[in-house]
């Protein structure tokens, strides 16, 4: 009886010790799980922000690329106009302080009308014809010069507009490039922070996994101890019942002997006899 009770007590003590160790492991694991959950909550908005920064940076980079292409196109057009301007400017310009082509044309028409409407002498008409010829030559030179000057003005005007447009595009490109760089630097710093947090998460996951292995192993260790405890408890209970029955049978025997001898029975003797009637 004593051996069986000691065996049950020993199993119970070992099981208790193992369960206490299990509770300690679960408590330690829970701190890492809580930290892991906290980091996960912090990571989520950072990842969302990183995604937004990446999209904004890429959009700005794409805008800069298009603006560079537009600027290069405008510079190409500007070079063409500059080349034309250079060519036009190289043509010898007449002194524009003299009479205008319009004035010369009026003089020519006036003299031609005079020849047509007036009765002039041969010498006078010849002199006027020479004057008209000379004026027409001057008119031709001035008209060409005036045409060239107008072309220069138009080319210069278009070149100025292109240069202004190119400068506007260039300024926009510089601004977008500056913003893109700022987004990129912010993204790099944020990515570094995310990497550091991910490293911590990985370390915590490893620790939690290690604790799970230890807890699983300890549960495997507890199971046979608990089964042994239950077995020892059952065996102890059965043995105790058998011993109690044997003791009760022996005491009944003594009571029956007292009855045979006609001895007076005690209250305890009646209880023993009653237990027999109850089937105990």
Buried (B, 14 or more C-beta within 10 A) or exposed (E): EEEBBEBBBBBBEBBEEBBEBBEEBEEEBEEBBEBBEEBEEBBEEBBEBBEEBBEBBEBBBEBBEEBBEBBEEBBEBBEBBBEBBEEBEEEEEBEEEEBEBEEBBEBBEEBBEBEEEEEEEEEEBEEBEEEBEEBBEBBEEBBEBBEBBEBBEBBBEBBEEBBEBBEEBBEBBEBBBEBBBBBBEBBEEBBEBBEEBEEBBEEBEEBBEEBEEBBEEBEEBBEEBBEBBEBBBEBBEEBEEEEEEEEBEEBBEEBBEEEEEEEEEEEEBEEBBEEEEEEE
